[in-house]
Amino acid sequence: MKTINCREAGFDCDFIVKGETEEEVLKNGMEHAKKDHNMKEEDMTSEMKEKIRGIIRSS
């Protein structure tokens, strides 16, 4: 299982994003960001994806 804490991604939020792979974590994180942080797909820049990849933890 791979996880990231939404707060570590720069949001004032304690949600934990989970997935089996990095791609699944990115997908689940974007779904959460759209729903709870009003982000749009185009807000997920390659720089943001790289930042998120850097904080993904394996558990």
C-alpha positions as CSV (number, residue, x, y, z in Angstrom):
1,M,0.0,0.0,0.0
2,K,1.2,3.5,-0.9
3,T,0.0,6.6,0.8
4,I,0.3,10.4,1.0
5,N,-1.0,12.8,3.6
6,C,-3.0,15.6,1.9
7,R,-1.4,18.2,4.3
8,E,2.1,17.2,3.0
9,A,0.9,18.0,-0.5
10,G,0.2,21.5,0.6
11,F,-3.4,21.5,1.6
12,D,-5.0,22.3,5.0
13,C,-6.4,18.8,5.2
14,D,-5.6,15.6,7.1
15,F,-7.0,13.2,4.4
16,I,-4.8,10.2,3.6
17,V,-4.7,9.2,0.0
18,K,-4.1,5.5,-0.6
19,G,-3.4,3.2,-3.5
20,E,-1.5,0.1,-4.6
21,T,0.7,2.0,-7.0
22,E,2.0,5.6,-7.4
23,E,-0.3,6.0,-10.4
24,E,-3.3,4.9,-8.3
25,V,-2.3,7.3,-5.5
26,L,-2.1,10.2,-8.0
27,K,-5.5,9.2,-9.5
28,N,-7.1,8.9,-6.0
29,G,-5.4,12.1,-4.9
30,M,-6.8,14.0,-7.9
31,E,-10.3,12.7,-7.2
32,H,-10.0,13.9,-3.6
33,A,-8.6,17.3,-4.7
34,K,-11.4,17.8,-7.2
35,K,-14.1,16.9,-4.7
36,D,-12.8,18.5,-1.6
37,H,-10.5,21.3,-2.7
38,N,-12.3,22.4,-5.9
39,M,-9.2,21.7,-8.1
40,K,-9.5,21.1,-11.8
41,E,-7.6,18.5,-13.9
42,E,-5.5,21.3,-15.5
43,D,-4.4,22.3,-12.0
44,M,-2.5,19.0,-11.7
45,T,0.7,20.2,-13.4
46,S,3.7,18.0,-14.0
47,E,5.5,19.9,-11.2
48,M,2.7,19.0,-8.8
49,K,2.8,15.4,-9.8
50,E,6.5,15.2,-9.2
51,K,6.1,16.9,-5.8
52,I,3.4,14.3,-4.9
53,R,5.5,11.4,-6.2
54,G,8.3,12.6,-3.8
55,I,6.1,12.4,-0.7
56,I,4.5,9.0,-1.5
57,R,5.2,6.5,1.3
58,S,5.1,2.7,1.2
59,S,3.4,1.1,4.2
